[in-house]
């Protein structure tokens, strides 16, 4: 038997370190070559690292949230044969599979990480009171969905780490957490005193860093407007009823995208990126619209590129493609970079207004709220119209209040007179 020391591979594009998102194996696990062992997030992408060989995990370096440098040993296997311990370098690993990236932020310096000592697999053991439950994010998510307190689940992994199999045994056994009933007037309600510490790591940390960088360095100003989309709704219904075979059903967003194309052509200062270190504003002829998309992994901004060269059906088709690929975790780096302006939509959640945070280094963002019938005054009479609210935020360093307001008013005019979108 030999020892195989696997080093974090060079993921490419100048990446020198990565953040551990999730270990997919534990000490004592047997793996086959190309089995997924580790998910790592870099400034550019989240990648899934496959096993370089067949063997048994004897030790691992770091835990979720830790930063490890490229080229450092991250996991050690016991393998048949001599292994590679003491060699200059390990064999070239299999290519990593790319998943959606988070917004680019500077990664913190890499700490020196102690190896996780090998421990033999153990039978499930009840956890002592006050001892934190160890489990992967996937196990924690499954437990939350099943309303199970991991503190009362016995773990069979190293240091009592809880696996999916442990959770299955717990559920099959019908176990439940001990609570103290406090009947009041016959009520069956119980006291709850549990807490859960959730480490801010991976995409959640990058979102936090990106939002903090944007909000602390960009002097935002916001502008709100309401839009009468009654005529647009009629057109949308007609186009959906007569749409070409294979064409996607139109929501409001493709119309807003096309309205933005015409508006941004007239207000090019709003379709720009600001390099605040070089003090240079770069205006773009290409209109690449980021579409803020909520996924079960967090918020991503896939990009529909060159909307100026698309018609309404092309816009809808490409928007569906990039947003669905993002939700499925299949969007590539190209799908998630290169935006010049961003649209964020609360969809059916609606709301009267919001103050969206600019997707740095862009200089503006448009928030779209749901459309609904409201009583409004037209020509001295109260009538029912379909209304939609728009919220926008702008970088006041380079976009004056007049410019941002004018952009929104142009969008409003096109949406209220939808035929002009296509002229």
N, C-alpha and C positions, 0 to 999 in steps of 0.2 A: 504494500500500500504506500501511496505517496501523498504529498500535499500540493494542492494547486491554489496559488494566490492570484485572485482575479482583481485587476486594477480597473478603476473607472475609465472607460474608453474615451477617446477623443471623439466627441459628438460632432465636431466640425464648426465652421463659421466663427472661429476665434473664441469658442467657449473654453474657459479655463477651469471652471468649477460648476457644481450643480447642487441643488437642494434635494435631499431625500424627501420624496412625497410619501412613498409606502414601500415597505418590504413585503414581498409576496411569499417569502419563505421564512422559516425559523430554524434555529440551531437543531440539528438532528434530522432535518428533512432530507429525503433523497430526491434528487432532481435528475432530469435527463437533459442532454444538450438541447438548447433553444427554448427550454421552459422559461417563462417569465419569472425573474427573481426580484427585480427592483424597478421602481418608477422614480425618475429623476427630473426635476424641473430646472431649466436654465433660463437665461434672459430671453432665449429665442423660442424654446419649445419645451413641451413635456415629452420625455422619451421613455419607452419601456425597454429595459435592458434584459436580454436573454442570457441564460446560462451558457458559458463557453464550453462546458464539458459535462459529463455524467459523473455524479459523485454524491457525497453526503456533506451537508453544511456543518462545518465545525466552529466557525466564528464569523461574526459580522461586525462592521464598523459603523457606528452612528445609528441614530434613530430619526424618525420623521421630524423634519424641520432643521436638521443639521446640514451644514455645508461641507461638501467634500471636494477636494481638488482633483482635476483630471490627472490620471497617472498614479494615484494613490490606491493602495489595496483597500477594497471595500468589502470583500467577502472571501473566505477561505473554504476550500472543499477537500475532503479526503477522497482520493481517486485510486483506481487501479493503476499500477505502474509507478514510475518515479515522480510524476507530477512536475512542477516547475519551481519549487521553492529554491531560492538562491540564484535563480537565473536573472539575467539583466532585464528581460522583458517577457511578457506572456504572449502566446500566439494571438494573432489578430482576431478580435471577437466578431461575432455575427453582427450585421448592421442592426442598429436600434430602430424601432418603429416610432415614427413621429406622430404626435398628437397635438391638439391646439395649444398655442403659446399664450402666455399672459402678456400684459403690457410690459414693455421694456423698462427695467429699473436697475440701478446699480446693486449688485449682490454684495452683502457684507463680507469682510475678510474671512477666510477659511480658518476655523479653529482646529487645534490638534485634538483628534477624537480618539478616545480609548477604545480598544477592541472589546466586543461583547464576548465574554468568556463562554466557552462551550459547556453546556450542561446537558446531561442525559434526559431523554424524554421521560416524562413522569405521568402517572395516572392522575386523573382529575383530583384536585385537592381543594377543599373549601378555603376561601380567602379570609384571612384574619381581619377583624374589624379595624377600619381606618387605613387599610392597605389599598392603594389605588389599583384599579383593574387595568391590566395591559391587554390591548387589542388593536387590530389594524383599523383604519378609518372605515373600511368596508364592513367589518364586523360591528363597529359602533353604529353605523348607519342602519344596519339590519336590526340591531337591538332596539334603536329608537323607534323604528317603524313598527316593531312588535310590542312596544311599550314594556321593554324588559330592562331592569336595572342591572348593568353588568357587575355591580358590586356584589351581587348575590349569585353570580354564575361561577362555577368551578372551572378553572383553566388547566389544561394538560400540557401546555407549552412551557418553555423556559421561564422561570420566575412566575409561573402561574398564568402565562399569556393565554388569552382566550381565542380559540379558533372557531371557524364555522361549525366544525364537528361538535365542539363543546356546547355551542349554542343550540345545535340540533338536539343533543342529549338533554339539555335543560328544558327545552320546549316539550320534548317527548315525555319527560318525567312530570310535566304539569307543575313544576316548581314555581313559586311566586315569592316576591319580597315580603318580609315581615313588616307590617304596619300596625299602628296602634289606633284602634277605633275610638272615636269620640262622639258617641251618639248624643244627638240633641233633638229632643222631640221625636225620637224614632228615626232620625236621619242616619243613612248608611255612609255618610261622607267620612273621610279619614284625613288625618294630618299628613302633610308631606314635608320632609325636611332635607331631602337629598339635594346635592349640588353636583355640577359637572364642570370641570375645567377643560376648556377646549383650546388647545394650542393653536395660535394663529400662524399657520405655515402654508407653504405651497402657493396655490393661486390666490387663496384668501389674503395671504400676506402681501403678494404682489399687487393685488387690487388695492389694499390699504395703502401701500407705499405710493402707488400711482395716484390715488385720489389725494393723498396728503401733499404730494409734490405739486399736483395741479392746483389745488385750492390754496396752498401756502405761497405759491409763486405767481399765480395769475390773479390780477384784480378783476374778479367777475362782476359784470352787471347783467341783470336779467330783464327781459321784456316779454309781456304777455299779450295775447290777442285772441279773440273768438272769431270763428269762421263759419259762415252759413254754407253748409255742404249739401243743401237740399237738391240742387241741380246735379251736383257731382254724384250723389247717391242714385239718382235716376239714371245717369249715364253708366255708373258702375253696374247697376242691375241689368241694364240693357246689354252691356258688353259681356257680362257673365252668361246671360241667356243665349248669346249668339257667338260665344268664343270658339275659336278654331279647335279642332280635335287635338287633344293632347296638351292644350294650353292650360296653365294654372288658373284657378279662380282668383279674381282680382280683389284684393283688400284695398284700403285707402292708401297704403304705403307706396305702391308703384306710382300712383298719381302724384303724391307728394314728392317722390323722387324726381319725376319729370318736371314738376313745377319748380323744384330747386335748381334743376339744370338751367332753366330759362332765367330764374332770378339771380343765380350766381354768375351767369354770364354778364349780367348788368352790374353786379356788385362784386368784382373780382377780389376786392380786399377781404371778403369773407371766406373765400376759398383759398386759404393760405396756411402755411406752417411758419411758426415763429421760433427761430433759434435764439433763445434769450442769452446764451453765452456769447455768441458771435454778433448779437444785435442785428440779425438779418431776417427779414420777412420774405418768404418765397411764395409768390402767387403761382397757382397751378392752373393751366388750361384744362387739363384732365380733371373730370369731376368723379372722384372715387369716394363713394358714400359708405361710411361705416354704419352698420345696423346693430345697435346694442342688443345682445341676445342673452337671455337668461338660460342657463343650463343647470343640471343637477350638480355640476362641478363648480359653478360660480358664473360670473358675468364675463362674456367674451364680446369682441366687436369684429365680426367677419365683415369683409369689404366687397361691395359690388363695384367693380372697376370700370371706368369709361362709360358711365351712365349717359354721357352726352352723345354716345354713338348708338344708343339703344332706343327702341320704341317701347311702348307700355308693356307689351307681352314679353319682350326680352328682359326688361327690368324685373318683372314679376318672376320669370323663370329663374334668373340668376340669383335673385334674393332668396327664393325658396331653396335653391341648391346650397348656397353658402351657409344659410342659417340652419338647415337640416343637418348638413355635414358637421357643423359646429356642435349641435345638440347630440349628435351620434358619436362625437369624439373623433371624427375622421377628417376634419379640416386640416389642410396643410399650412405651412408658414405663409405661403403666398396668399392664401385666402384670408389671413388674419393680419395682414400688414398693408401699409400703403394708403390708408384713408386720408382724404383732405378735408372732409367735413363729416359729422356724425349725426345720425337720427336716433333718438331713443324714444321708445313707445311703451306706455304703461298698459296699452291694449284695453281689455275689458275692465281692468281695475279703475280706469278713468281718472277721476280726481279733477279738481278745478284748476290746479296749477302746481308747478314744481320749479325748483331752481337746479336744473341739471348741471353737473360739473363737466367742464370742458375736457375733451380727450386730448391732452397735451401730446404733441406741440401744435395741434389745431387751434384756431382762434374763435371758433363758434360751434354751437351744438343746438339742435332743434328738438324739443320734446313734444310728442303728439299724444293727446288725450282722446278718450273714446268719444264717438259721435252719438248723440241722443236727441230725441225730440224735446224741444223746449218752447214755452210760450214767449214770443218776442213781439215787439211793436214794429209794424211796418205801415208807413203812410197813415199813422194815427189809429191803426187798428191792431188788436192783439190777435196774432196768428200763430199757428204751430209750424216751426221750422226745425230742420235737423241741424244741430249746432255742434261744433268741435272746437275745443280750446287748444291753443298752441303756447308752449313755453319755450323761451330761448335764453341762452347765456352767451356772453361775448367777452373776449379778452380786451379790456378797456385800454390796454397799452397800445394796441394797434387798430382796434375797431372803435370808432366813435359811436356815441349813442344814436346819432342820426343814421349812421350806416347800418347798424344792426336792426334798427326799427324799420328802415326802408326795405331791407331784405325780407323781413317778416311780412310787411305790407304787400310786397310783390307776390309772395307765395299766397297770401290771402286772396289777392285779386285773381290769380290764376285758378285757384280752387273754387272760388265763387262763380267764375265764368269758365267752366272746364273746357269749352271748345277752344279757348285761346291757348291751352296747353299744347294743342296739336297744330297750331298755326305757325 
